[in-house]
Amino acid sequence: MHLAGFHIFVCMNQFSVSRAVQDDIPALVGLINSAYRGESSKAGWTTEADLIEGEIRTDSQNLKNDMANPDSVLLAVRAETGGPILGCVYLQKRKNRLYLGMLSVSPALQSRGIGKQLLDAAEEHARLAKCDRIFMTVISVRQELIQWYEKHGYGKTGETAPFPDERKFGIPRQPLEFLVLEKEV
């Protein structure tokens, strides 16, 4: 579902959330990679750096493909219109559910409410897209992240999913799997 008029979602805490555009891709790639992998990610409160070898979580082509999907949107948080991107989240409508992925906040700005604001924007998007649930996959050993999502109303479904065997975006340092978390909206 493409929501053409869907632009500004939330403007609180001096941040605004809006749909990312193609010109944002270089900044998004840098942000996402810094939030998930490499030494820069260790400046935040949660990271995959110790779990997955490599510094690449995504690349420009992957984001272009995601943004080209008419059922998907990538939302970006900025302190001001046209300012630098501080956080983002990928959303994809799948029937009556909304998949949430790549929730990323600049490691230097984590714990300031930006992630929560992105979750609120995702829930608003779900309602506008006529979805009754939001679901995501989280690496099962990332207990601090799972607890953060649980604090915001997401629960474990009991489902698991295998970690991709594809090595394009890093090599696991140990066997990994995903837990599926879900929230009714």
C-alpha positions in Angstrom: 0.0 0.0 0.0 1.5 3.4 -1.0 0.4 6.3 1.2 1.5 9.2 -1.0 0.2 11.9 1.4 1.9 10.3 4.4 4.6 12.8 5.3 5.0 14.2 8.7 3.9 11.8 11.5 5.1 13.2 14.8 6.6 16.4 15.9 7.4 16.2 19.6 10.6 16.3 21.7 11.9 18.7 19.1 12.1 15.9 16.5 10.1 15.2 13.4 9.4 11.9 11.7 8.9 11.8 7.9 9.2 9.5 5.0 12.8 9.1 3.8 13.5 9.8 0.1 16.1 8.5 -2.3 18.4 11.4 -1.5 18.5 10.2 2.1 20.0 6.9 1.2 23.7 7.7 1.8 22.9 9.2 5.3 20.6 6.2 6.1 23.3 3.7 5.2 25.8 5.4 7.4 23.3 5.7 10.3 22.1 2.1 10.1 25.6 0.6 9.9 26.9 2.8 12.8 23.9 1.8 15.0 24.3 -2.0 14.4 27.9 -2.8 13.7 31.5 -1.9 14.2 33.1 0.1 17.0 30.8 3.1 16.5 27.8 1.0 17.5 29.4 0.3 20.9 28.8 4.0 21.9 25.1 3.1 22.2 23.4 0.9 24.7 22.8 -2.0 22.3 24.8 -3.4 19.4 25.4 -6.5 17.2 29.1 -5.8 16.9 30.1 -8.6 19.3 27.7 -11.1 17.6 28.3 -10.4 13.9 31.7 -9.9 12.2 31.9 -6.9 9.8 30.7 -3.3 9.8 28.0 -3.5 7.1 24.4 -4.1 8.1 22.9 -2.7 4.9 24.0 -0.9 1.7 22.6 1.6 -0.8 21.2 -1.1 -3.1 19.4 -2.8 -0.3 17.8 0.4 0.8 16.8 1.4 -2.8 15.1 -2.0 -3.1 13.3 -1.5 0.2 12.2 2.0 -0.7 11.0 0.9 -4.2 8.6 -1.6 -2.7 5.1 0.0 -2.8 4.2 -1.8 0.5 7.1 -0.3 2.3 8.2 2.9 3.9 11.4 4.0 5.5 10.8 6.7 8.2 13.5 9.1 9.3 13.8 11.3 12.4 15.3 14.7 12.2 15.7 17.5 14.7 14.6 19.9 12.0 13.2 19.7 8.5 16.1 19.0 6.2 18.5 18.4 9.1 20.6 15.4 9.6 18.9 12.0 10.1 19.1 10.9 13.7 17.1 7.7 13.5 15.1 5.6 11.1 12.8 2.5 10.9 11.8 0.3 8.0 8.1 -0.7 7.8 6.5 -3.1 5.3 2.8 -4.0 5.1 2.2 -7.8 4.9 -1.5 -8.4 4.7 -3.1 -7.1 7.9 0.3 -6.9 9.8 3.1 -4.4 9.6 6.7 -5.7 9.7 9.1 -3.4 11.6 12.8 -3.6 10.9 16.1 -1.7 11.0 15.0 0.5 13.8 18.2 2.6 14.2 19.2 5.6 16.3 22.6 7.3 16.1 24.6 5.6 18.9 25.5 9.1 20.4 21.8 10.0 20.7 20.4 6.7 22.1 18.3 6.9 25.3 16.8 10.2 24.4 13.4 9.0 23.2 14.1 8.8 19.5 13.5 5.0 19.3 10.3 5.4 21.2 9.2 8.1 18.8 9.9 5.8 15.9 7.8 3.1 17.5 5.0 5.6 18.0 5.3 6.6 14.3 5.2 2.9 13.3 2.0 2.4 15.2 0.4 5.4 13.6 1.5 4.1 10.2 0.0 0.7 11.0 -3.3 2.2 11.8 -3.3 4.3 8.6 -2.4 1.2 6.6 -5.3 -0.7 8.3 -2.9 -3.2 10.0 -3.9 -4.6 13.4 -0.5 -5.9 14.5 3.2 -4.9 14.2 5.8 -7.7 14.2 9.5 -7.9 14.1 12.4 -10.3 14.4 15.2 -9.8 17.0 18.3 -11.8 17.4 17.4 -14.1 20.3 20.6 -13.4 22.4 20.0 -9.6 22.3 18.2 -9.7 25.7 18.6 -6.0 26.4 16.9 -5.1 23.1 14.1 -7.7 23.6 13.5 -6.2 27.1 13.3 -2.7 25.6 10.7 -3.8 23.1 8.7 -5.7 25.8 8.7 -2.5 27.8 7.0 -0.9 24.8 4.3 -3.5 24.5 5.8 -6.1 22.2 5.6 -9.7 23.2 7.3 -12.9 22.2 5.1 -15.0 20.0 7.0 -18.3 20.5 8.0 -18.2 16.9 11.6 -18.3 15.8 13.2 -17.8 12.4 16.7 -18.9 11.2 19.4 -16.3 10.9 20.2 -15.9 7.2 23.1 -17.9 5.9 23.9 -15.1 3.5 27.3 -13.6 4.3 26.8 -10.3 2.4 26.1 -8.4 5.6 28.4 -10.1 8.1 29.4 -13.4 9.5 27.9 -14.6 12.8 30.5 -15.2 15.6 28.1 -17.8 17.1 25.0 -19.7 16.0 22.1 -17.1 15.9 18.4 -17.2 15.4 15.6 -14.7 15.5 12.7 -14.4 17.9 9.4 -13.0 16.6 7.9 -10.2 18.7 4.5 -8.7 18.1 2.2 -6.0 19.3 -1.5 -5.4 18.7 -2.3 -1.8 17.5 
